[in-house]
Amino acid sequence: MKSILKYTFAGVMALGFTACTDSFEETNTNPYEATDEDLQKDNLTVGSFFSQMELRMIPFTAGGQQDDSYGSTGSYQHFQGLCSDWYSGYVAPTGTWASGNHNGNYYFTGTWGNSMYSQNYTQIMPAWATVCANAEKSNTPQVAALATVVKVYAMHRVTDQYGPIPYVNYVAGSINNTFDSQEDVYTKMFAELDDAIDVLTPYASTGSQILPKFDYIYGGDAAKWTKFANTLRLRLALRVVYANPTLAQTEGEKSLAHSIGFLEEANDRAAITNDKVTLMNPLYEQAYNWNEERMSASMDSYMNGYKDPRLSKYFTAASDGKYHGMRLGINLGGGNGAYTGGAVSNFNLTSTSPIIYMSSAESFFLRAEAALRGWSAGGKAKDFYEKGIKASMAEWGVNSGVSSYISSTNQPIAFVDNAGKGGDAAQPSKITVAYKESDDFETNLERIITQKWLANFLISPEGWAEFRRTGYPKLFPTTRNSNSGTIDTQKQIRRMPYPQTLYNNNREAVEEAVRLLGGGDNGGTKLWWDKK
């Protein structure tokens, strides 16, 4: 239980989690941040590095800064916008980068897709090690536990994008860190979450706060962080269910039996809002200032087909007053005026819209799947499923039409390309919203994952991971596949290739990581948990 401290001070010495580069100090030192001496004056060391971890989980321009100290819209675009935003089925590109050949049609371009490593892994890991070292000195294991929950959240996104990553056994400052199999990474993450939750639970039970001045998500609320950690553990348990069903059920039922529970209420949603940090929402900037992103065809098909009351909360109407998306891979030629001119719906965002990390609705859909699989979930799949829909509606401020939506037998519709670019596609699925306990396992699983996908709008790394894990929702494939030799168009992309910088600085280790993958370093190779 108390092994949380085993990876505090020791984490700095043996688990330093440094970047795989021989210029670590130069690359990872931010001239705009306070020095150790400055921080010690006000005893801010632990808190400031924890804040850095939160702000770097999803890069965005924060605090009015124009440098990359906490990321930027450009960092976000490489981190998420040009990969999981598209591959999750939430977003479609309207930019004409690289003469139309780019990640959207699996022609991997330059450094696109590198930032999940450079903006997440290499910046969060050193900050985590520093927090843990200082928590050891100050005898505050709850701080180390909180930082570890944030680290696991961030790093499961990294491993779910690439596969094996350096995680379990590290030497601080080494350029020869070895990569661990994804199975070993997940096993370690479960152990870390188990310990962290054990440490946080007493603080949650007494209504305590941890680092309230430095926590931009929950203001130090230990109860909400424990709910977040429980929800995260159940998420990761279901992620591995096809690879190791015994491990999945064991870890999942720990969260299901935990006394503190899960994120459930609308105000439980994990997000950073503009009242806590002055921010620029990066998807807003891409869509409105750069005219490079719009509503996807898959969102068009499902939300219009279901007559989803969240539609106007997620998107703005096109020029004809209706909601239209576009296909991934469409060749826009020399310009994107057909889309920016109003043929395709934009996102209903402002420059200060929140940065969402985890929805409160997700825990209900996780429990619905757990119950469907026969785990000790404390309720029925149908009840959790319907509560998940209600929770999502509450999060997005929808107050009417919820009951009729839950009982609806509407289906997704065929996609008609409103911009006339040849992207028309047949109905992707006949799955209805209304839950039928008499339906077979796979039908109800599709139902659960489809509604979870809709509820997790804008949390695209999760949407893409769940599509790969389950095959749901059924998403429209790219209209062009420039990598058909390695990526199956219908199965769609399974991972992102490792950044070239890793090969440049640690080739032997990356080549071993590719061996652990069990396939080539390309977008068609499946991850360890991608077994269905």
Buried (B, 14 or more C-beta within 10 A) or exposed (E): EEEBBEBBBBBBEBBBBBBBBEEBEEBBEEEEEBEEEEBEEEEBBBBBBBBBBBBBBBBBBBEEBEEBBBBBBBBBBBBBBBBBBBBBBBBBBBBBBEEBBBBBBBBBEEEBBBBBBBBBBBBBBBBBBBBBBBBBEEEBBBBBBBBBBBBBBBBBBBBBBBBBBBBBEBBBEBBEBBBBBBBBBBBBBBBBBBBBBBBBBEBBEEEBBBBEEBBBBBBBBBBBBBBBBBBBBBBBBBBBBBBBEEBBBEBBBBBBEBEBBBBBEBEBBBBBBBEBBEBBBBBBBBBBEBBBBBBBBBBBBBBBBBEBBBBBBBBBBBEEEEBBBBBBBBBBEEEBBBBBEBBBBBBBBEBEBBBBBBBBBBBBBBBBBBBBBEBEBEBBBBBBBBBBBBBBBBBBEBEEBBEEBBEBEBBBBEBBBBBEBEBEBEEBBEBBBBBEEEBEEEBBBBBBBBBBBBBBBBBBBBBBBBBBBBBBBBBBBBBBBBBEEBBBBEEBBBBBBBBEBBBEBBEEBBEBBBEBBEBEBBBBBBBBBBEE
